[in-house]
């Protein structure tokens, strides 16, 4: 079996924006190869054993890649259109869109090279293939993300992990992907966790990761809005456009006094999302920023 790979070269500043354009064009997952990530790792407190020295010789150019079905001829067209819109709106530097093919076996092993333990305020996410010695009292989540659903390294996910305040609460994770946020919530003391995603493959990875961490959670392929489930704490790490579409209906799933974490928001869309939820009666309790991404902690105002 073969995949189609789509690659765009950019710079450190604009890499996340190119990745966002790929998601907008329909990508299930994106990888960013950036030499700066290595230097950030060296400065951090994360335990690591070795590094491929070829990274030190790489250029400052950043490689942003995704994969698509071999028969999806329209992805590059959609991506080019979205990048063009972003460039016109605020300026973004990128090169040509390069398409290639790769065998499934090669891809499934290659992507693992670029993941590392991710320490956050509440929990440390460790890919299953990495040896890691936790500090005393440190919460650990072992994760096998699959090829397209993330290990928690992205700023949007890290902010959600930092904002988890779920001890004793019932939690909903909307668009759960690999299950990282829902599993983290359970490991951080949530009473119950419900995870849903419209992607069946994501749901399968989430179920495997929950089992890997001995977490009891209900996980299903579903659209939250179509159901009647309620919770004390809702997490939605998606995209600004989808978050705004959820704003009118997500409240029926939130109990009195409950809170919502919204993430996946590019800086330039933050006010738009906040105003959208403000019109629906939500108050912003906290705004978080990492790199070019933003997250909101919201509470519905009492009538």
C-alpha positions as CSV (number, residue, x, y, z in Angstrom):
1,X,0.0,0.0,0.0
2,X,1.2,3.5,-0.8
3,X,0.4,6.9,0.7
4,X,0.7,10.3,-1.1
5,X,2.9,12.7,0.9
6,X,2.4,16.5,0.7
7,X,5.3,18.7,1.9
8,X,5.6,22.5,2.3
9,X,8.9,24.2,3.3
10,X,8.6,27.2,5.5
11,X,10.3,28.8,8.5
12,X,10.1,28.3,12.3
13,X,7.7,31.2,12.8
14,X,5.2,30.1,10.2
15,X,5.4,26.3,10.6
16,X,2.3,26.1,12.8
17,X,0.3,28.2,10.3
18,X,1.2,26.0,7.4
19,X,0.2,23.0,9.6
20,X,-3.1,24.7,10.3
21,X,-3.7,25.2,6.6
22,X,-3.1,21.5,6.1
23,X,-5.8,20.7,8.7
24,X,-8.2,23.1,7.1
25,X,-7.6,21.3,3.7
26,X,-8.6,18.0,5.3
27,X,-5.4,16.5,6.7
28,X,-5.8,14.0,9.5
29,X,-2.4,14.7,11.0
30,X,0.7,16.8,10.3
31,X,4.4,16.4,11.1
32,X,6.8,19.3,11.5
33,X,10.5,18.7,11.1
34,X,12.3,21.7,12.6
35,X,15.9,21.9,13.8
36,X,14.8,24.4,16.4
37,X,12.8,21.7,18.2
38,X,16.1,19.9,19.0
39,X,17.6,23.0,20.5
40,X,14.5,23.6,22.6
41,X,14.8,20.0,23.8
42,X,18.4,20.5,24.9
43,X,17.4,23.5,27.0
44,X,14.5,21.6,28.6
45,X,14.4,19.3,31.6
46,X,13.2,16.3,29.6
47,X,15.3,13.2,29.9
48,X,16.8,12.1,26.6
49,X,19.5,9.5,25.7
50,X,20.7,10.3,22.2
51,X,20.1,12.5,19.2
52,X,20.7,12.0,15.5
53,X,23.6,14.4,14.8
54,X,22.4,14.9,11.2
55,X,19.8,17.2,12.8
56,X,22.5,19.6,13.7
57,X,23.6,19.9,10.0
58,X,20.1,20.5,8.8
59,X,19.2,24.0,7.4
60,X,16.9,26.4,9.2
61,X,14.2,25.6,6.6
62,X,11.3,23.8,8.3
63,X,9.5,20.9,6.6
64,X,5.8,20.5,7.2
65,X,4.3,17.3,5.9
66,X,1.1,15.3,5.8
67,X,-0.2,12.2,4.0
68,X,-3.3,11.7,2.0
69,X,-5.0,8.9,0.2
70,X,-3.1,8.1,-3.0
71,X,-6.3,8.8,-5.0
72,X,-7.0,12.2,-3.4
73,X,-6.0,14.5,-6.3
74,X,-7.7,17.6,-4.8
75,X,-5.8,17.9,-1.5
76,X,-2.9,19.9,-2.9
77,X,-5.4,22.2,-4.7
78,X,-7.3,22.8,-1.4
79,X,-4.1,23.4,0.5
80,X,-2.8,25.9,-2.1
81,X,-6.0,27.8,-1.9
82,X,-6.0,28.0,1.9
83,X,-2.3,29.0,2.0
84,X,-3.1,31.7,-0.5
85,X,-5.9,33.0,1.7
86,X,-3.7,33.1,4.7
87,X,-0.9,34.9,2.9
88,X,-3.3,37.5,1.6
89,X,-4.9,38.0,5.1
90,X,-1.7,38.4,7.2
91,X,1.5,37.3,5.5
92,X,2.9,33.8,5.7
93,X,6.1,32.5,4.1
94,X,6.2,29.2,2.3
95,X,7.6,27.4,-0.7
96,X,6.0,25.2,-3.4
97,X,3.8,22.3,-2.5
98,X,5.7,19.0,-3.2
99,X,3.8,15.8,-3.7
100,X,5.4,12.3,-3.5
101,X,4.6,8.7,-2.7
102,X,5.8,6.5,0.2
103,X,5.3,2.9,1.1
104,X,3.1,2.3,4.2
105,X,5.8,0.3,6.0
106,X,8.4,3.0,5.6
107,X,6.1,5.7,6.8
108,X,4.8,3.8,9.8
109,X,8.3,3.5,11.2
110,X,9.8,6.9,10.0
111,X,7.3,9.1,11.9
112,X,8.2,7.7,15.3
113,X,11.7,9.3,15.2
114,X,10.3,12.8,15.8
115,X,8.4,12.3,19.1
116,X,9.7,12.8,22.6
117,X,8.2,12.9,26.2
118,X,6.0,16.0,26.7
119,X,5.9,17.4,30.3
120,X,2.9,19.5,31.2
121,X,1.6,21.0,34.4
122,X,-0.6,18.0,35.2
123,X,0.9,15.0,33.4
124,X,3.8,13.9,31.2
125,X,2.9,12.2,27.9
126,X,5.4,9.5,26.9
127,X,5.2,7.6,23.6
128,X,5.3,3.8,24.2
129,X,8.6,3.2,22.4
130,X,10.6,5.7,24.6
131,X,12.3,4.7,27.8
132,X,11.4,7.2,30.5
133,X,12.1,7.4,34.3
134,X,9.5,9.5,36.0
135,X,10.2,11.7,39.0
136,X,8.6,10.9,42.3
137,X,4.9,11.8,42.1
138,X,5.0,12.5,38.4
139,X,1.9,11.4,36.5
140,X,2.7,9.5,33.3
141,X,0.6,8.7,30.3
142,X,1.9,6.1,27.8
143,X,0.6,6.8,24.3
144,X,0.7,5.1,21.0
145,X,-0.7,7.9,18.8
146,X,-0.9,6.0,15.5
147,X,0.3,8.0,12.5
148,X,-2.2,10.8,12.5
149,X,-3.5,11.7,15.9
150,X,-0.8,13.3,17.9
151,X,1.3,12.6,21.1
152,X,0.6,15.9,22.8
153,X,3.5,17.8,21.4
154,X,1.4,20.4,19.7
155,X,0.8,23.7,21.6
156,X,-3.0,23.3,21.4
157,X,-2.9,20.0,23.2
158,X,-0.3,21.1,25.8
159,X,-2.6,24.1,26.8
160,X,-5.5,21.8,27.3
161,X,-3.4,19.5,29.5
162,X,-2.4,22.5,31.6
163,X,-6.0,23.7,32.0
164,X,-7.3,20.3,33.2
165,X,-9.2,20.9,36.5
166,X,-11.3,17.7,36.6
167,X,-10.8,16.0,40.0
168,X,-14.2,14.3,40.8
169,X,-15.9,15.6,37.7
170,X,-17.6,14.1,34.7
171,X,-15.7,15.0,31.5
172,X,-16.5,15.0,27.8
173,X,-13.6,15.1,25.2
174,X,-15.0,16.3,21.9
175,X,-13.0,15.2,18.8
176,X,-10.8,13.0,21.0
177,X,-8.2,12.0,18.3
178,X,-5.7,9.6,20.0
179,X,-7.6,10.1,23.3
180,X,-4.8,12.0,25.0
181,X,-7.0,14.6,26.7
182,X,-9.7,12.2,27.9
183,X,-7.2,9.8,29.2
184,X,-5.3,12.5,30.9
185,X,-8.5,13.7,32.6
186,X,-9.1,10.3,34.0
187,X,-5.6,10.0,35.3
188,X,-6.0,13.4,36.9
189,X,-8.9,12.3,38.9
190,X,-12.0,12.7,36.7
191,X,-15.0,10.7,38.0
192,X,-16.0,9.6,34.4
193,X,-14.8,10.4,30.9
194,X,-16.7,10.2,27.6
195,X,-14.7,10.6,24.4
196,X,-16.1,10.9,20.8
197,X,-14.7,11.5,17.4
198,X,-16.2,11.4,13.9
199,X,-13.1,9.5,12.6
200,X,-13.5,5.7,13.3
201,X,-9.7,5.2,13.1
202,X,-9.1,7.9,15.8
203,X,-11.6,6.1,18.0
204,X,-9.8,2.8,17.6
205,X,-6.5,4.4,18.6
206,X,-8.2,6.2,21.6
207,X,-9.6,2.8,22.8
208,X,-6.2,1.2,22.6
209,X,-4.5,4.1,24.4
210,X,-7.2,4.0,27.2
211,X,-6.5,0.2,27.6
212,X,-2.7,0.9,27.6
213,X,-3.2,3.2,30.6
214,X,-5.8,1.1,32.4
215,X,-8.3,3.9,32.0
216,X,-12.0,3.1,32.0
217,X,-13.8,5.5,29.6
218,X,-16.6,5.4,27.2
219,X,-15.3,6.0,23.7
220,X,-17.3,6.0,20.5
221,X,-17.5,7.2,16.9
222,X,-20.2,9.9,17.3
223,X,-21.1,13.6,17.0
224,X,-21.5,15.0,20.4
225,X,-24.2,17.5,19.4
226,X,-26.5,14.6,18.2
227,X,-26.6,13.1,21.7
228,X,-27.9,14.1,25.1
229,X,-24.9,13.5,27.4
230,X,-24.0,16.1,30.0
231,X,-20.8,16.8,32.0
232,X,-19.1,19.2,34.4
233,X,-16.1,19.8,32.2
234,X,-15.9,19.7,28.3
235,X,-12.7,19.8,26.3
236,X,-12.8,20.7,22.6
237,X,-9.4,20.9,20.8
238,X,-10.5,21.3,17.2
239,X,-10.3,24.4,14.9
240,X,-11.7,27.9,15.3
241,X,-14.4,27.4,12.6
242,X,-15.8,24.2,14.2
243,X,-15.6,25.6,17.7
244,X,-17.8,28.5,16.6
245,X,-20.3,26.2,15.0
246,X,-20.4,24.3,18.3
247,X,-21.1,27.4,20.3
248,X,-24.9,27.4,20.0
249,X,-25.4,23.7,21.0
250,X,-22.5,22.7,23.2
251,X,-24.2,24.4,26.2
252,X,-26.9,21.7,26.4
253,X,-24.2,19.2,27.3
254,X,-22.7,21.4,30.1
255,X,-24.1,21.2,33.7
256,X,-24.7,24.3,35.9
257,X,-21.4,25.7,37.0
258,X,-19.5,23.6,34.5
259,X,-16.5,24.8,32.4
260,X,-15.3,24.4,28.8
261,X,-11.8,24.4,27.4
262,X,-11.5,25.5,23.8
263,X,-8.3,25.1,21.9
264,X,-7.0,24.8,18.4
265,X,-7.4,28.6,17.9
266,X,-4.9,30.5,15.8
267,X,-4.0,33.9,17.4
268,X,-5.7,35.9,14.7
269,X,-9.0,34.0,15.4
270,X,-9.0,34.3,19.2
271,X,-11.2,37.4,19.6
272,X,-13.6,36.0,17.0
273,X,-14.1,32.8,19.0
274,X,-14.3,34.6,22.3
275,X,-16.9,37.0,21.0
276,X,-18.9,34.1,19.5
277,X,-19.1,32.3,22.9
278,X,-19.7,35.6,24.7
279,X,-22.9,36.0,22.7
280,X,-24.0,32.6,23.9
281,X,-23.6,33.6,27.6
282,X,-20.1,32.4,28.3
283,X,-17.5,34.2,30.4
284,X,-13.7,33.9,29.7
285,X,-12.0,32.8,32.9
286,X,-8.5,32.3,31.4
287,X,-6.7,32.9,28.1
288,X,-3.6,30.8,27.3
289,X,-1.0,31.4,24.7
290,X,1.8,29.1,23.3
291,X,3.6,29.9,20.1
292,X,0.9,31.1,17.6
293,X,-1.9,29.2,19.3
294,X,-4.5,30.2,21.9
295,X,-6.9,28.4,24.3
296,X,-9.8,29.6,26.4
297,X,-11.2,28.4,29.7
298,X,-14.9,29.4,29.7
299,X,-17.8,29.3,32.2
300,X,-21.4,29.9,31.4
301,X,-22.8,33.0,33.1
302,X,-25.6,32.3,35.6
303,X,-29.0,33.7,34.4
